[in-house]
Amino acid sequence: MYRSIVCLPALFALAIPCRAEEVGPNETLVRFHVSAAPAPDPVLKHVLLPELKDSTPGNAVHGYLVCFMEQQKFFFDKEALERREELATMPLDKLPVQELQNYGGSALKQADWAARLDKADWQILLKLKEEGIRLLIPDVQEMRLLARALKVRFRVEVAEHRFDDALRTAQTMFGMSRHLGEHITFIGNMVGMAIGVHATGPLEEMINEPGCPNLYWALTYLPSPLVRVDVGAQGERMWMEPTFRGLDDSAPWTAGQLDDVITRFEELDSLSVGTLRGWLDARVKDEGAVAAARARLAEGGIPQDRLKRFPAGQVLLLDEKRACQARHDEMIKLVHLPAWQVSALADKVTSNGPILFDLAPAFVKVRWAQARLDQRIALLRHVEALRLYAAEHGTLPAKLSEISVPLPLDPFCGQPFHYEVNGATAHLRGTPPKGEEKNPAFNLHYEVRLRK
């Protein structure tokens, strides 16, 4: 598949919450029945990412791919895949734990080892420079299969109250997420976010189990955002040049050159509207549109005397290239801003996009996926803060302001999470991004009760 950002709307479904949860018409409800628990001593007795002291020099990507060489049938057999889907979603107390001892065997142990290697070199930089949007990244998609298998092992460890083993699996999965944050495409980053969400489901189940250690400081110790997108953003900027290779502005095009350019872009199946040929045939007849395009290109530095010799079709396509690159940069410049600021600024960029590629809507989806993973981690941090408070006071706080440890803000709005107590039950809710107010995947509701 093409790895470009323009493919991301379909891939966005990767980040939908994976754990079996009660889904209402407009929200996803996760019920917690937890025990009060103080912080461990020392407070970082448990961590959720592999640490430097546990790292080994090496390329994690090669290590992950070796997993599939260990047990191909385990990962790709149809019956095994269907069974894995059942095991990933069935109630925790229904898991056939005896059947699942040593689940994944050496293949998943290989994943544990790979997640603790100190770098991830996906070895596609030169290919991206050459192939642009045509670059294929099948290795990234296989990471999803690996994460799904690790999730099942994680759930088995939780069901058997082997919390140290479960935390090691959590480290492996979050380590994979971080390694995919080093991928030079947004699609790679998005798969990393999806793997992070795969890990949060068993983590929620673990916190629900009696005897689970308090993970407030382990969650707080995670980097935020968990999965980077700045490296992917640089890669997304880079694919423009090879993709637009052939849109030459040094000399007029012949009719054959123009036809070749049109054919090449239509083969990508990435146009914002219909067919490029139909759009161009209509536009070349609009003298005002062609004159305006010439003026913009002249303002961009192409000499007027050269532009006068360009056919109208060449002028319009060069102007589309300019528009695409300009809008691309308008979005990428927001990459380090908080998600709630991105949403507000991106609205100013998302109308009247170019014909060839419109980055804006997909870029917003990438940032939403990043923020949704971070929101889920932040909500879990709140649950563990409630357990800390209950360990000291024997009850749940009436307000979040009564909690003494720092609490994160909701990444979608930059404000505190919604919190209320109704009887013996506390309710925590996140804020959905604009336009997703009725989408259950963006409306998380954590219901928390204390176990007596």
JORA-V287548 format. One line per field, one symbol per residue. burial: # if it has 16 or more other ideal C-beta (glycine too) atoms within 10 Angstrom, else .. Layout:
burial=???
//
This chain:
burial=.#######..##.##.###.#.....####.#.####.#......#####.......####.###.##.##..##........#..##...#..#.#..#..##..##.########..#.#.#..##..#####.#.##.##.################..#..############################################..#########.#..#####.###.##.###.###..#.#..##...##..##..#..#.###...#..##..#.....##..##.##....#....#..################.##.###.##..###.##..#..##..######################################.....##..#..#...##.####...#.#......#.######......#########.#..
//
